[in-house]
Amino acid sequence: GLAMPAIAQSTPPIKWRLTSSFPKSLDTIFGAAELFAKNIAEATDNNFQIQVFAAGELVPGLQAADAVTNRTVEMAHSAAYYYVGKDPTFALGTAAPFLLNSRMQNAWRYYGGGIDLMNEFYAKYNFIGLPGGNTGSQMGGWFRKEIKTVDDLKGLKMRIAGFAGQVLAKLGGVPQQLAGGDIYPALEKGTIDAAEWVGPYDDEKLGFVKVAPYYYYPGWWEGGAMLEFFINKDAYAELPKPYQAAVQSAAAMANVHMQAKYDAVNPAAIKRLAAGGAQLKPFPSEVMEACFKASNEIYAEVNAKNPAFKKIYDSITAFRGDQYLWFQISEYTYDTFMMVQQRKRAI
Amino acid sequence: GLAMPAIAQSTPPIKWRLTSSFPKSLDTIFGAAELFAKNIAEATDNNFQIQVFAAGELVPGLQAADAVTNRTVEMAHSAAYYYVGKDPTFALGTAAPFLLNSRMQNAWRYYGGGIDLMNEFYAKYNFIGLPGGNTGSQMGGWFRKEIKTVDDLKGLKMRIAGFAGQVLAKLGGVPQQLAGGDIYPALEKGTIDAAEWVGPYDDEKLGFVKVAPYYYYPGWWEGGAMLEFFINKDAYAELPKPYQAAVQSAAAMANVHMQAKYDAVNPAAIKRLAAGGAQLKPFPSEVMEACFKASNEIYAEVNAKNPAFKKIYDSITAFRGDQYLWFQISEYTYDTFMMVQQRKRAI
């Protein structure tokens, strides 16, 4: 058909590529990127098409952010903490030990200045970040032996990355970095003693219960792990305003949907895992306290030498104190009452 | 300028009116409807414009759903439980005693069949409902005197609506229906003894602390009160597909933003209220248990005579059991640890 310039300006055909840091098998995370792209295509009558690629199809999963910086692709769906090698500040874009849960993450991002603060930092890498999903509080991982005291962490070889790995090392453990597919054989052979992945729904697929049956919680290093859409700044600036608006709402949709899907599918998975032999264990109080103390020491070290980290960390922790003051009142007592009923089988 | 038919078909100029059930002064709720309309206008280059009206401007707040049924307006932003007079099933669209918290609400709506189940019911009223915000767990309200035992509920005149009012009546209390602006004078004069409204941020504006200082929690009748966008079915069906997609994502955006804003503003409000004399009190365990028992009795009565209610209630409660099984593992232990640190002033 014929197209008029006046209309064509506001909704021109545009094709983007999105590289995900995740495989299609992590359908809850990968699906959030697909939902995002599908909604934008529909809302723009297929004029703005974003093709979604799984990790490795175009770019290795852990290089997604670089590809956005270089505009090899226009955007990515990734976890900022994969890039802590460049700067530890990236950890604060996803999750770091003992910070915010997922509702608090949303509150800080959308109404606590979080999006702007992260984008001030991401500007160095020539992209913006938008909240794009959350796993919720992750599990603490699979252990071949029980963890009863802080001493049990000494010499423990655990697949655990980033800040949490540093915390483990401070307590005498030996953090290891392994890709998802390499974890099971390492646990089976005993070349590692423990491994963290995500939560019941994702962990179940990798079969860890057969080789490391003690399933610990909580994942104190990921109280609410947020995924983000990274978008090249120039590519975003060049978008017509209507497409920018479509990106904003589709990202928010992906954000709330991904958490909702995890919450919907995790309960059945934890029941299947328990039926299959998983032994659910809370980390002992002294272990939690030692990890909290070690985390704070590491934060103090990083804050002392990294002003970008400190600026964001200070914002998050000021927000965190007030959040946990408030949440312990109505939310927590409501949930506690309901959990008591659940344990009594009264609900 | 000139417009081409081929393009005009997919993005024709359309103007809708949205009536909110809320006043502009409830800026967190009202703001979610404004955000929704603004995003859609931007994403469609102002071709699809939705004008947002506060309660009373076009239609009284509690008649918003009727206006959508009759297509007096194309859509509303409302709380389904305002319409329990038509059918108690409406309560399940917002919140009812001892059901889901706000994250669970999202999980049930988006991935637990909740949206479809509610829409099957709403079809009778010729509209569809989309999640459009959440207050989170509400507070239990303001009391002139302390509630120490179930006996203290006997004869208690409380501004409390819907199912919760029935529960109170079952325990000897006297539920009252009062509009927001009438609550303060009634509490001041002592014509009522207690009143529930929303949570700290909204309650603060009405000044209850001066006349009823005991601020109880949790609001067991609203563990996660969901707002919805009600859209006339015919109006929605007539929308071009791109506009339908824009409605879906903008509604999800409003949903996550409204909860995030409440979570961001409530902590400072609770601190100001406490500084201003509010005495925070958890409902005693025996009161919670009695309300839970009475609620279940009422549910049994309604289920026995209302199959539409029962179908949705059964879905929610099956979902609820598994949710509270799962949430007590990682989320709860993470939050508990953090709350202990908050009380120790260690965060």
Interface residues (C-beta under 8 A of the other chain):
Chain A: G1 L2 A3 M4 A6 I7 S10 T11 N39 E42 A43 T44 D45 F98 N101 S102 R103 M104 N106 A107 W108 R109 Y110 Y111 G112 G136 S137 Q138 M139 G140 G199 P200 Y217 P218 G219 W220 G223 P240 K241 P242 Y243 Q244 A245 A246 Q248 S249 A250 A252 M253 N255 V256 H257 Q259 A260 K261 D263 A264 V265 N266 P267 A268 I270 K271 L280 P282 M288 F292 T317 R320 G321 D322 Q323 Y324 L325 W326 F327 Q328 I329 S330 E331 Y332 T333 Y334 D335 T336 F337 M338 M339 Q341 Q342 R343 A346 I347
Chain B: G1 L2 A3 M4 A6 I7 S10 T11 N39 E42 A43 T44 D45 F98 N101 S102 R103 M104 N106 A107 W108 R109 Y110 Y111 G112 G136 S137 Q138 M139 G140 G199 P200 Y217 P218 G219 W220 G223 P240 K241 P242 Y243 Q244 A245 A246 Q248 S249 A250 A252 M253 N255 V256 H257 Q259 A260 K261 D263 A264 V265 N266 P267 A268 I270 K271 L280 P282 M288 F292 T317 R320 G321 D322 Q323 Y324 L325 W326 F327 Q328 I329 S330 E331 Y332 T333 Y334 D335 T336 F337 M338 M339 Q341 Q342 R343 A346 I347
